């Protein structure tokens, strides 16, 4: 079991740092440049949501193995206001911040696994994973 | 990190050198819009070759730059989107609809020259 990176997220600089760390980890485990970019982009979106809605939170990144495949697992967690309507938050174009409304639905499309847990007033946890495609 | 903006003839060239924070992107937008007026620029090129991630904030800012520049009488071309970045942008659902793009700086300059001839 590899080490888990725990990254505090509280500013736009932390967003860049988190996605760079995610890319490094994916690269170190032999993910393609395309997958590295996909993972970094998804991290950027969920980390931005933390800054935007909760002001601060944490992104944790680790490598996991499932049925012989390596995957990068990203958990983005905050104790912010939470999401009242999860289905709505996962719709393209829905935004309460004036953004493009593509952050969460986009991250879900980029990654293979995507899970969103949220409780109004308590916070939000996004867990997502990208699995290495088998060669051949 | 501030993005250097060069003036070349009637064009402004913003050459992004490294990863940008949201604040850096917003600052680039303000700087370009101000300079379009100051230098009476007819065209703006934003070179994103060095960007290894274009997320929703980056794309929104580039769109804003293009739309604002157009309102000020200037055409914008985004050049140098990397293949992996293009792939991730499409997956994410991001597009630069209505905004000119070109493979690299040279093609971007050729595009602006052609636009200028159309207008002349």
Interface residues (C-beta under 8 A of the other chain):
Chain A: X11 X12 X13 X15 X16 X19 X20 X23 X33 X34 X36 X37 X38 X40 X41 X44 X45 X48 X92 X99 X100 X102 X103 X105 X106 X107 X109 X110
Chain B: X19 X20 X21 X22 X23 X52 X53 X54 X55 X56 X57 X59 X60 X82 X84 X85 X87 X88 X89 X91 X92 X93 X94
